[in-house]
């Protein structure tokens, strides 16, 4: 599955949802972890930057992986990435629904 597939799934379940930025892991996953997960049939999400951009999304690479023997997001790093993206947009963004209704 790709990051663009995730965005498409969100849009299928929430039509009209504005998805502008997609936070992606910036650091490669260590090969020994990839091998362990692959042995169980698991694969990481592929970034697929051209497809994200074609959907109108801005890929935002950030250091969000935890430093452990499992592939997991570090909650503090992920929170910092989300807050950083929000700060880039003034901390708040207003969105227009297709019918013209403004969401805050």
N, CA, C and O atoms as CSV, one atom per row, in Angstrom:
chain,resi,resn,atom,element,x,y,z
A,1,UNK,N,N,0.848,-1.174,0.000
A,1,UNK,CA,C,0.000,0.000,0.000
A,1,UNK,C,C,0.894,1.237,0.000
A,1,UNK,O,O,1.969,1.238,0.600
A,2,UNK,N,N,0.445,2.271,-0.667
A,2,UNK,CA,C,1.215,3.514,-0.733
A,2,UNK,C,C,0.561,4.592,0.122
A,2,UNK,O,O,-0.586,4.456,0.547
A,3,UNK,N,N,1.306,5.659,0.365
A,3,UNK,CA,C,0.741,6.795,1.091
A,3,UNK,C,C,-0.431,7.385,0.307
A,3,UNK,O,O,-1.425,7.810,0.897
A,4,UNK,N,N,-0.314,7.410,-1.021
A,4,UNK,CA,C,-1.417,7.910,-1.854
A,4,UNK,C,C,-2.646,7.011,-1.717
A,4,UNK,O,O,-3.772,7.510,-1.729
A,5,UNK,N,N,-2.453,5.697,-1.587
A,5,UNK,CA,C,-3.585,4.792,-1.349
A,5,UNK,C,C,-4.285,5.135,-0.039
A,5,UNK,O,O,-5.512,5.086,0.041
A,6,UNK,N,N,-3.520,5.478,0.973
A,6,UNK,CA,C,-4.110,5.881,2.258
A,6,UNK,C,C,-4.946,7.149,2.090
A,6,UNK,O,O,-6.052,7.244,2.622
A,7,UNK,N,N,-4.418,8.115,1.354
A,7,UNK,CA,C,-5.164,9.360,1.123
A,7,UNK,C,C,-6.455,9.052,0.352
A,7,UNK,O,O,-7.520,9.564,0.696
A,8,UNK,N,N,-6.359,8.224,-0.678
A,8,UNK,CA,C,-7.566,7.852,-1.447
A,8,UNK,C,C,-8.602,7.177,-0.553
A,8,UNK,O,O,-9.799,7.436,-0.685
A,9,UNK,N,N,-8.149,6.314,0.356
A,9,UNK,CA,C,-9.078,5.655,1.281
A,9,UNK,C,C,-9.762,6.679,2.184
A,9,UNK,O,O,-10.967,6.593,2.424
A,10,UNK,N,N,-8.995,7.647,2.684
A,10,UNK,CA,C,-9.602,8.714,3.491
A,10,UNK,C,C,-10.665,9.462,2.698
A,10,UNK,O,O,-11.748,9.749,3.208
A,11,UNK,N,N,-10.344,9.773,1.451
A,11,UNK,CA,C,-11.280,10.538,0.621
A,11,UNK,C,C,-12.520,9.726,0.247
A,11,UNK,O,O,-13.603,10.287,0.076
A,12,UNK,N,N,-12.363,8.406,0.120
A,12,UNK,CA,C,-13.535,7.549,-0.140
A,12,UNK,C,C,-14.479,7.564,1.054
A,12,UNK,O,O,-15.699,7.599,0.888
A,13,UNK,N,N,-13.916,7.537,2.253
A,13,UNK,CA,C,-14.728,7.481,3.464
A,13,UNK,C,C,-15.193,8.855,3.929
A,13,UNK,O,O,-16.176,8.963,4.663
A,14,UNK,N,N,-14.501,9.895,3.510
A,14,UNK,CA,C,-14.855,11.261,3.913
A,14,UNK,C,C,-14.729,12.171,2.695
A,14,UNK,O,O,-13.808,12.984,2.618
A,15,UNK,N,N,-15.659,12.036,1.736
A,15,UNK,CA,C,-15.582,12.882,0.535
A,15,UNK,C,C,-15.542,14.364,0.911
A,15,UNK,O,O,-16.261,14.816,1.803
A,16,UNK,N,N,-14.704,15.090,0.226
A,16,UNK,CA,C,-14.582,16.520,0.497
A,16,UNK,C,C,-13.608,16.859,1.614
A,16,UNK,O,O,-13.360,18.033,1.886
A,17,UNK,N,N,-13.052,15.836,2.268
A,17,UNK,CA,C,-12.077,16.083,3.325
A,17,UNK,C,C,-10.845,16.743,2.721
A,17,UNK,O,O,-10.248,16.189,1.798
A,18,UNK,N,N,-10.454,17.897,3.213
A,18,UNK,CA,C,-9.251,18.531,2.661
A,18,UNK,C,C,-7.987,17.869,3.225
A,18,UNK,O,O,-7.742,17.909,4.431
A,19,UNK,N,N,-7.207,17.274,2.358
A,19,UNK,CA,C,-5.932,16.668,2.755
A,19,UNK,C,C,-4.853,17.413,1.990
A,19,UNK,O,O,-4.676,17.210,0.789
A,20,UNK,N,N,-4.134,18.275,2.691
A,20,UNK,CA,C,-3.124,19.116,2.054
A,20,UNK,C,C,-1.711,18.593,2.263
A,20,UNK,O,O,-0.888,18.624,1.348
A,21,UNK,N,N,-1.436,18.116,3.460
A,21,UNK,CA,C,-0.093,17.697,3.837
A,21,UNK,C,C,-0.118,16.242,4.291
A,21,UNK,O,O,-1.043,15.817,4.982
A,22,UNK,N,N,0.901,15.484,3.900
A,22,UNK,CA,C,1.026,14.086,4.314
A,22,UNK,C,C,2.402,13.911,4.940
A,22,UNK,O,O,3.424,14.060,4.270
A,23,UNK,N,N,2.417,13.592,6.234
A,23,UNK,CA,C,3.673,13.392,6.948
A,23,UNK,C,C,4.180,11.982,6.658
A,23,UNK,O,O,3.459,10.997,6.815
A,24,UNK,N,N,5.434,11.914,6.233
A,24,UNK,CA,C,6.077,10.650,5.884
A,24,UNK,C,C,7.353,10.498,6.693
A,24,UNK,O,O,7.961,11.488,7.099
A,25,UNK,N,N,7.756,9.261,6.925
A,25,UNK,CA,C,9.027,9.049,7.612
A,25,UNK,C,C,10.177,9.430,6.696
A,25,UNK,O,O,10.206,9.048,5.526
A,26,UNK,N,N,11.119,10.180,7.234
A,26,UNK,CA,C,12.253,10.666,6.439
A,26,UNK,C,C,13.438,9.715,6.478
A,26,UNK,O,O,14.287,9.738,5.587
A,27,UNK,N,N,13.497,8.893,7.491
A,27,UNK,CA,C,14.648,8.015,7.678
A,27,UNK,C,C,14.304,6.615,7.161
A,27,UNK,O,O,13.227,6.096,7.453
A,28,UNK,N,N,15.201,6.010,6.404
A,28,UNK,CA,C,14.938,4.644,5.936
A,28,UNK,C,C,14.802,3.672,7.113
A,28,UNK,O,O,15.461,3.827,8.141
A,29,UNK,N,N,13.951,2.685,6.945
A,29,UNK,CA,C,13.771,1.651,7.965
A,29,UNK,C,C,14.968,0.692,7.860
A,29,UNK,O,O,15.322,0.266,6.761
A,30,UNK,N,N,15.578,0.357,8.977
A,30,UNK,CA,C,16.735,-0.548,8.936
A,30,UNK,C,C,16.396,-1.872,8.238
A,30,UNK,O,O,15.306,-2.418,8.414
A,31,UNK,N,N,17.338,-2.373,7.451
A,31,UNK,CA,C,17.093,-3.569,6.638
A,31,UNK,C,C,16.756,-4.789,7.483
A,31,UNK,O,O,15.936,-5.609,7.070
A,32,UNK,N,N,17.371,-4.932,8.663
A,32,UNK,CA,C,17.064,-6.101,9.489
A,32,UNK,C,C,15.605,-6.091,9.951
A,32,UNK,O,O,14.994,-7.150,10.090
A,33,UNK,N,N,15.051,-4.914,10.186
A,33,UNK,CA,C,13.634,-4.828,10.562
A,33,UNK,C,C,12.741,-5.117,9.362
A,33,UNK,O,O,11.727,-5.803,9.493
A,34,UNK,N,N,13.111,-4.601,8.197
A,34,UNK,CA,C,12.335,-4.885,6.990
A,34,UNK,C,C,12.283,-6.391,6.725
A,34,UNK,O,O,11.238,-6.931,6.361
A,35,UNK,N,N,13.416,-7.057,6.911
A,35,UNK,CA,C,13.478,-8.505,6.686
A,35,UNK,C,C,12.589,-9.256,7.674
A,35,UNK,O,O,11.891,-10.196,7.296
A,36,UNK,N,N,12.617,-8.842,8.934
A,36,UNK,CA,C,11.789,-9.484,9.954
A,36,UNK,C,C,10.313,-9.337,9.618
A,36,UNK,O,O,9.556,-10.304,9.698
A,37,UNK,N,N,9.904,-8.134,9.242
A,37,UNK,CA,C,8.503,-7.893,8.905
A,37,UNK,C,C,8.115,-8.605,7.614
A,37,UNK,O,O,7.015,-9.149,7.517
A,38,UNK,N,N,9.001,-8.609,6.625
A,38,UNK,CA,C,8.715,-9.274,5.352
A,38,UNK,C,C,8.491,-10.773,5.554
A,38,UNK,O,O,7.669,-11.376,4.864
A,39,UNK,N,N,9.219,-11.375,6.496
A,39,UNK,CA,C,9.048,-12.798,6.788
A,39,UNK,C,C,7.632,-13.103,7.279
A,39,UNK,O,O,7.160,-14.235,7.169
A,40,UNK,N,N,6.966,-12.092,7.817
A,40,UNK,CA,C,5.580,-12.242,8.289
A,40,UNK,C,C,4.572,-11.710,7.266
A,40,UNK,O,O,3.371,-11.674,7.535
A,41,UNK,N,N,5.064,-11.299,6.094
A,41,UNK,CA,C,4.182,-10.786,5.052
A,41,UNK,C,C,3.853,-9.305,5.176
A,41,UNK,O,O,2.979,-8.806,4.467
A,42,UNK,N,N,4.533,-8.602,6.059
A,42,UNK,CA,C,4.265,-7.169,6.250
A,42,UNK,C,C,5.255,-6.334,5.443
A,42,UNK,O,O,6.418,-6.702,5.277
A,43,UNK,N,N,4.768,-5.215,4.954
A,43,UNK,CA,C,5.614,-4.288,4.196
A,43,UNK,C,C,5.319,-2.861,4.652
A,43,UNK,O,O,4.195,-2.553,5.049
A,44,UNK,N,N,6.325,-1.995,4.596
A,44,UNK,CA,C,6.073,-0.599,4.972
A,44,UNK,C,C,5.260,0.118,3.899
A,44,UNK,O,O,5.196,-0.320,2.751
A,45,UNK,N,N,4.657,1.201,4.285
A,45,UNK,CA,C,3.926,2.052,3.343
A,45,UNK,C,C,4.946,2.721,2.427
A,45,UNK,O,O,5.939,3.279,2.895
A,46,UNK,N,N,4.698,2.662,1.129
A,46,UNK,CA,C,5.570,3.284,0.134
A,46,UNK,C,C,5.158,4.744,-0.012
A,46,UNK,O,O,3.969,5.048,-0.116
A,47,UNK,N,N,6.130,5.646,-0.018
A,47,UNK,CA,C,5.812,7.078,-0.071
A,47,UNK,C,C,5.115,7.477,-1.373
A,47,UNK,O,O,4.108,8.183,-1.315
A,48,UNK,N,N,5.598,7.061,-2.531
A,48,UNK,CA,C,4.990,7.359,-3.833
A,48,UNK,C,C,4.710,8.858,-3.994
A,48,UNK,O,O,3.562,9.272,-4.157
A,49,UNK,N,N,5.770,9.657,-3.945
A,49,UNK,CA,C,5.659,11.120,-3.968
A,49,UNK,C,C,4.923,11.670,-5.188
A,49,UNK,O,O,4.103,12.573,-5.023
A,50,UNK,N,N,5.171,11.172,-6.414
A,50,UNK,CA,C,4.428,11.711,-7.563
A,50,UNK,C,C,2.908,11.531,-7.420
A,50,UNK,O,O,2.142,12.423,-7.785
A,51,UNK,N,N,2.478,10.389,-6.896
A,51,UNK,CA,C,1.037,10.163,-6.731
A,51,UNK,C,C,0.449,11.067,-5.655
A,51,UNK,O,O,-0.674,11.552,-5.794
A,52,UNK,N,N,1.200,11.293,-4.587
A,52,UNK,CA,C,0.721,12.225,-3.551
A,52,UNK,C,C,0.553,13.625,-4.135
A,52,UNK,O,O,-0.455,14.292,-3.904
A,53,UNK,N,N,1.549,14.053,-4.888
A,53,UNK,CA,C,1.470,15.393,-5.495
A,53,UNK,C,C,0.327,15.476,-6.491
A,53,UNK,O,O,-0.334,16.511,-6.589
A,54,UNK,N,N,0.083,14.401,-7.234
A,54,UNK,CA,C,-1.028,14.386,-8.204
A,54,UNK,C,C,-2.367,14.515,-7.493
A,54,UNK,O,O,-3.331,15.012,-8.075
A,55,UNK,N,N,-2.437,14.074,-6.242
A,55,UNK,CA,C,-3.664,14.220,-5.451
A,55,UNK,C,C,-3.777,15.609,-4.820
A,55,UNK,O,O,-4.759,15.912,-4.143
A,56,UNK,N,N,-2.765,16.447,-5.046
A,56,UNK,CA,C,-2.771,17.796,-4.474
A,56,UNK,C,C,-2.199,17.857,-3.071
A,56,UNK,O,O,-2.396,18.841,-2.358
A,57,UNK,N,N,-1.493,16.810,-2.671
A,57,UNK,CA,C,-0.913,16.752,-1.323
A,57,UNK,C,C,0.553,17.146,-1.349
A,57,UNK,O,O,1.266,16.909,-2.325
A,58,UNK,N,N,0.977,17.746,-0.268
A,58,UNK,CA,C,2.388,18.090,-0.094
A,58,UNK,C,C,3.034,17.034,0.804
A,58,UNK,O,O,2.675,16.916,1.976
A,59,UNK,N,N,3.984,16.266,0.265
A,59,UNK,CA,C,4.707,15.322,1.116
A,59,UNK,C,C,5.571,16.080,2.125
A,59,UNK,O,O,6.284,17.017,1.766
A,60,UNK,N,N,5.498,15.665,3.383
A,60,UNK,CA,C,6.245,16.324,4.456
A,60,UNK,C,C,7.099,15.261,5.154
A,60,UNK,O,O,6.632,14.614,6.091
A,61,UNK,N,N,8.346,15.077,4.705
A,61,UNK,CA,C,9.201,14.082,5.358
A,61,UNK,C,C,9.686,14.592,6.719
A,61,UNK,O,O,10.188,15.709,6.842
A,62,UNK,N,N,9.521,13.747,7.725
A,62,UNK,CA,C,9.961,14.084,9.083
A,62,UNK,C,C,10.519,12.836,9.757
A,62,UNK,O,O,10.194,11.713,9.373
A,63,UNK,N,N,11.344,13.042,10.743
A,63,UNK,CA,C,11.919,11.949,11.521
A,63,UNK,C,C,10.877,11.519,12.550
A,63,UNK,O,O,10.799,12.115,13.624
A,64,UNK,N,N,10.074,10.498,12.248
A,64,UNK,CA,C,8.967,10.121,13.133
A,64,UNK,C,C,9.061,8.689,13.659
A,64,UNK,O,O,8.215,8.274,14.451
A,65,UNK,N,N,10.071,7.927,13.238
A,65,UNK,CA,C,10.186,6.547,13.708
A,65,UNK,C,C,10.811,6.483,15.093
A,65,UNK,O,O,11.703,7.260,15.433
A,66,UNK,N,N,10.314,5.527,15.886
A,66,UNK,CA,C,10.889,5.267,17.202
A,66,UNK,C,C,12.181,4.480,17.027
A,66,UNK,O,O,12.329,3.730,16.062
A,67,UNK,N,N,13.096,4.646,17.941
A,67,UNK,CA,C,14.365,3.922,17.916
A,67,UNK,C,C,14.214,2.666,18.771
A,67,UNK,O,O,14.571,2.648,19.949
A,68,UNK,N,N,13.678,1.623,18.153
A,68,UNK,CA,C,13.496,0.363,18.868
A,68,UNK,C,C,13.542,-0.793,17.874
A,68,UNK,O,O,13.819,-0.587,16.693
A,69,UNK,N,N,13.276,-1.988,18.342
A,69,UNK,CA,C,13.351,-3.164,17.486
A,69,UNK,C,C,12.037,-3.491,16.789
A,69,UNK,O,O,11.853,-4.597,16.281
A,70,UNK,N,N,11.140,-2.539,16.769
A,70,UNK,CA,C,9.884,-2.665,16.032
A,70,UNK,C,C,9.730,-1.416,15.185
A,70,UNK,O,O,10.274,-0.361,15.512
A,71,UNK,N,N,8.987,-1.540,14.098
A,71,UNK,CA,C,8.727,-0.363,13.265
A,71,UNK,C,C,7.485,0.318,13.835
A,71,UNK,O,O,6.361,-0.147,13.648
A,72,UNK,N,N,7.709,1.404,14.520
A,72,UNK,CA,C,6.626,2.144,15.174
A,72,UNK,C,C,6.898,3.642,15.055
A,72,UNK,O,O,8.046,4.076,14.955
A,73,UNK,N,N,5.817,4.419,15.068
A,73,UNK,CA,C,5.969,5.870,15.145
A,73,UNK,C,C,6.284,6.236,16.591
A,73,UNK,O,O,5.703,5.691,17.529
A,74,UNK,N,N,7.201,7.155,16.744
A,74,UNK,CA,C,7.479,7.706,18.057
A,74,UNK,C,C,6.409,8.759,18.323
A,74,UNK,O,O,6.320,9.728,17.569
A,75,UNK,N,N,5.589,8.607,19.371
A,75,UNK,CA,C,4.482,9.541,19.589
A,75,UNK,C,C,4.916,10.989,19.760
A,75,UNK,O,O,4.230,11.897,19.292
A,76,UNK,N,N,6.046,11.217,20.423
A,76,UNK,CA,C,6.521,12.597,20.619
A,76,UNK,C,C,6.991,13.201,19.298
A,76,UNK,O,O,6.695,14.357,18.997
A,77,UNK,N,N,7.719,12.417,18.517
A,77,UNK,CA,C,8.180,12.908,17.216
A,77,UNK,C,C,7.013,13.157,16.272
A,77,UNK,O,O,6.995,14.151,15.545
A,78,UNK,N,N,6.044,12.254,16.284
A,78,UNK,CA,C,4.878,12.425,15.417
A,78,UNK,C,C,4.081,13.663,15.824
A,78,UNK,O,O,3.653,14.442,14.972
A,79,UNK,N,N,3.887,13.837,17.125
A,79,UNK,CA,C,3.171,15.025,17.612
A,79,UNK,C,C,3.907,16.300,17.211
A,79,UNK,O,O,3.281,17.274,16.791
A,80,UNK,N,N,5.229,16.296,17.337
A,80,UNK,CA,C,6.021,17.469,16.945
A,80,UNK,C,C,5.882,17.740,15.452
A,80,UNK,O,O,5.812,18.894,15.030
A,81,UNK,N,N,5.843,16.674,14.652
A,81,UNK,CA,C,5.684,16.848,13.203
A,81,UNK,C,C,4.324,17.446,12.876
A,81,UNK,O,O,4.227,18.355,12.052
A,82,UNK,N,N,3.276,16.945,13.515
A,82,UNK,CA,C,1.920,17.470,13.273
A,82,UNK,C,C,1.839,18.932,13.693
A,82,UNK,O,O,1.310,19.764,12.955
A,83,UNK,N,N,2.358,19.245,14.867
A,83,UNK,CA,C,2.335,20.636,15.344
A,83,UNK,C,C,3.185,21.537,14.455
A,83,UNK,O,O,2.833,22.694,14.223
A,84,UNK,N,N,4.300,21.011,13.959
A,84,UNK,CA,C,5.145,21.796,13.058
A,84,UNK,C,C,4.434,22.133,11.758
A,84,UNK,O,O,4.521,23.259,11.268
A,85,UNK,N,N,3.731,21.154,11.202
A,85,UNK,CA,C,2.972,21.405,9.972
A,85,UNK,C,C,1.864,22.421,10.251
A,85,UNK,O,O,1.640,23.330,9.452
A,86,UNK,N,N,1.175,22.269,11.375
A,86,UNK,CA,C,0.117,23.230,11.730
A,86,UNK,C,C,0.691,24.637,11.880
A,86,UNK,O,O,0.072,25.611,11.452
A,87,UNK,N,N,1.864,24.742,12.483
A,87,UNK,CA,C,2.489,26.057,12.673
A,87,UNK,C,C,2.858,26.696,11.339
A,87,UNK,O,O,2.805,27.917,11.194
A,88,UNK,N,N,3.233,25.867,10.365
A,88,UNK,CA,C,3.558,26.397,9.035
A,88,UNK,C,C,2.341,27.069,8.393
A,88,UNK,O,O,2.480,27.928,7.522
A,89,UNK,N,N,1.171,26.672,8.827
A,89,UNK,CA,C,-0.067,27.229,8.283
A,89,UNK,C,C,-0.718,28.193,9.271
A,89,UNK,O,O,-1.929,28.409,9.231
A,90,UNK,N,N,0.073,28.757,10.136
A,90,UNK,CA,C,-0.453,29.728,11.090
A,90,UNK,C,C,-1.183,29.086,12.253
A,90,UNK,O,O,-1.908,29.764,12.981
A,91,UNK,N,N,-1.000,27.788,12.436
A,91,UNK,CA,C,-1.630,27.101,13.556
A,91,UNK,C,C,-3.078,26.751,13.315
A,91,UNK,O,O,-3.670,25.984,14.074
A,92,UNK,N,N,-3.655,27.306,12.264
A,92,UNK,CA,C,-5.067,27.058,11.991
A,92,UNK,C,C,-5.310,27.257,10.510
A,92,UNK,O,O,-4.731,28.148,9.889
A,93,UNK,N,N,-6.149,26.443,9.963
A,93,UNK,CA,C,-6.484,26.560,8.552
A,93,UNK,C,C,-7.986,26.505,8.417
A,93,UNK,O,O,-8.653,25.729,9.102
A,94,UNK,N,N,-8.507,27.310,7.553
A,94,UNK,CA,C,-9.948,27.286,7.302
A,94,UNK,C,C,-10.191,26.558,5.991
A,94,UNK,O,O,-9.438,26.703,5.027
A,95,UNK,N,N,-11.248,25.780,5.978
A,95,UNK,CA,C,-11.560,24.971,4.805
A,95,UNK,C,C,-12.969,25.263,4.345
A,95,UNK,O,O,-13.858,25.532,5.153
A,96,UNK,N,N,-13.166,25.209,3.045
A,96,UNK,CA,C,-14.498,25.418,2.489
A,96,UNK,C,C,-15.058,24.089,2.037
A,96,UNK,O,O,-14.408,23.327,1.322
A,97,UNK,N,N,-16.281,23.826,2.470
A,97,UNK,CA,C,-17.007,22.661,1.998
A,97,UNK,C,C,-17.479,22.939,0.580
A,97,UNK,O,O,-17.582,24.102,0.189
A,98,UNK,N,N,-17.772,21.891,-0.211
A,98,UNK,CA,C,-18.252,22.106,-1.575
A,98,UNK,C,C,-19.478,23.016,-1.642
A,98,UNK,O,O,-19.645,23.757,-2.610
A,99,UNK,N,N,-20.333,22.967,-0.625
A,99,UNK,CA,C,-21.536,23.795,-0.633
A,99,UNK,C,C,-21.259,25.223,-0.193
A,99,UNK,O,O,-22.180,26.038,-0.135
A,100,UNK,N,N,-20.002,25.542,0.118
A,100,UNK,CA,C,-19.639,26.895,0.498
A,100,UNK,C,C,-19.582,27.110,1.993
A,100,UNK,O,O,-19.232,28.201,2.441
A,101,UNK,N,N,-19.920,26.087,2.786
A,101,UNK,CA,C,-19.888,26.213,4.231
A,101,UNK,C,C,-18.436,26.185,4.700
A,101,UNK,O,O,-17.661,25.328,4.273
A,102,UNK,N,N,-18.071,27.101,5.560
A,102,UNK,CA,C,-16.684,27.192,6.038
A,102,UNK,C,C,-16.549,26.375,7.319
A,102,UNK,O,O,-17.345,26.510,8.248
A,103,UNK,N,N,-15.527,25.528,7.345
A,103,UNK,CA,C,-15.176,24.777,8.544
A,103,UNK,C,C,-13.960,25.420,9.163
A,103,UNK,O,O,-13.049,25.831,8.444
A,104,UNK,N,N,-13.922,25.517,10.469
A,104,UNK,CA,C,-12.748,26.096,11.140
A,104,UNK,C,C,-12.029,25.033,11.919
A,104,UNK,O,O,-11.014,25.314,12.556
